[in-house]
Amino acid sequence: MATLEAGQKAPDFSAKNQHGETVHLSDFKGQKVILYFYPKDNTPGCTTEACNFRDNYQSLKKDGFEIIGVSVDNEASHQKFISKHELPFQLLVDEDMKLVEAYGVWVEKNMYGKKYMGTARTTFVIDADGIIQHIIKKVDNKNASQQIRDLGV
């Protein structure tokens, strides 16, 4: 599994979005990208984070960012999540876990003493040249957009 750091080239990918369209990171060359990984559609923390990005979407777009969410949920789940919360950005399907592996966010978790594998909530801020500028590992769901602004990017 990858261990990525700021300053490295972000791994390119090929993944389907909620409409079954193939998306590549390289499609966004020349744009800054907020690539955020989250555990599960329609769960409290993930909904809070997604809605924070939704509420700040226009100002982030003005700052030159494209927002892309990634989870291991399927297209139908993403479609419901987007529709229910009126999310204006795309969500990528990672059922085969290629993206979570490539970005090093598929990790062992522990809940109530039970260990299991899952997605570590992580945000990658990628510049227009595809270089990782920042990796936010302690995401504040309610203030995810502000965390990015506070980085000064």
N, C-alpha and C positions, 0 to 999 in steps of 0.2 A: 504494500500500500504506500502511496505517495506521502511524503512529508513536504508540504510546500511552504515557502517563505516569501515575504515581500521582496521584490526585486527579481523574482523568477518569472519566466514566461508562463502565463496561465495555460494549462493543458487545453488544446482545442478539443472539441467534442462534436458529435453528431447525435442528436436526440430528437424525438418527436415532442411537439407541444400538445396542448389540449385539443387541437383540431386535427392531429395526426400529421401536421406539416413538419418536415425535417428542418431543424435549426442547428447551425454551427456557430461556435463562438466567433469564428473568422468572419461571419456575416456582419459583425458589429465593429470591424476594423474602422478606426477613425472616430469611434464613439467610446465614452467611458461606460463601463458596465458594473452594475451592482448585481452580483451573482450570489443569491442567498439560498442556502440549503436549510430545509426545515423537516421535522420528523413526519408530520401527518396532516392531511387536509382536515379542516373542520374540527380541530382540537383547540382548546382554549388559547394556549400560548401561540400556536401557529396562526390562528385567526387574528389575534391581537397584532402580531407582527405584520401579517399581510395587510390588515386594515390601516396600520400606520404607514406602510408604503403607499397604499391607495390614497390616503388623505394628503400625502406629500408628493404625489406623483407629478403633478404639473410643475411644482417648483424644482424637483429633481431633474425633470426633463429640460427645464430652462437652463439648469446648470450643466447640461450635456450628458446626463446619465440615461442609460436604458436599464430597466429593472427586469431581472429574470429570476423566477423562483424555481426551485428544484426539490422534488421529493420522490419517493419510490412508489407513490400512488399512480393509478392508471388514468387514462384519458377521461373516462366517465366521471371519476372522482374529482379530477381537476375542473371539469366543466361545471359540475354542481357547485364546487367551492367558489369558482369565479362568478357564477350566476348569483349565488346566494349573497355574496359580499361585494358585488359589482367591482371586481378587480380589473383595472385597465391594462394590466401587463400579462405576459404569457407565463405559463407554468410548464416546465419540462417534465416529461414522464421518464423515470429512471428505474423501471421495474427490474431491469437486468443488473442494476447497481453499478454500471460502468462509471457514471459520473461521481457518485459518492466514493468509489474506490480511487478514481483518478485524482480527486481533490482531497483525499485522506480524511473524509468525514464519516466513514462507516466504522463505527467504534463499538467496543463493549460498553454497555451501560448497566446500571444497577438500580433497580427500583424495589424497595421493600425487601432487600436482601436477595432478590432474584436477578441473576445476570442474563443479559440478552444482547443481541447485536441490533444497532439502530443508528440513525442519522444524528450526528452532533450538530446542533443548530450553529451555523457558521456563515458569516458573510465575507465574500471576497470583493474587494474594490479593485477593479481592473482598469488600467488607463487605455487611451485610444490606440496604443501600440500593442496591446495584449499583455502588458506586464502587470503583475500583481503589485499594487501599491500598498494595500493594507489587508490584513486578515483579522476580522473581529470574531473572537472565539467566545466572548462573554456578551452575547447579544441581549440588549435591553428591549424586550418585545414592544413595550409601550413607546419607546423612544428610538427605534431602530434607525429612522431617517436622521434624527438629530445626532446620533453616534457618528454617522458618516459625515455630516456637516462639521462636527467638532474636529474631524481629522484635517480639515482645511483643504480638501481636494476639490 
